[in-house]
Amino acid sequence: MAIDLSLIGLLVIAVAWLIQLVYVFKKSREIKKSFVLVYAIGVLLLVIQGYNNGDTNGLTLNLLSLVLAVLVLLSLAIKKRLGTTAVKKKKT
């Protein structure tokens, strides 16, 4: 029996959304790295499944989604490394 990577990938993506939802219930409005990482893993599984099935459209769209998720993850890591040194302007 073949493993259905698309089903596993979608389940992993659903878990990622549950992770983010927990943070939202805790009143956090930030995108969490754990959400993006788990989401990216789920999308990677969808990319692999699309490649294995020869699904060019699904592969392309999921690959785009994966690239965007990785870019978000990198920007979160850079933001954390630099710290929140941005100064907010006061309204006068």
Secondary structure, 3 states (H helix, E strand, C coil): CCCCHHHHHHHHHHHHHHHHHHHHHCCCCCCCHHHHHHHHHHHHHHHHHHHHHCCHHHHHHHHHHHHHHHHHHHHHHHHHHHCCCCCCCCCC
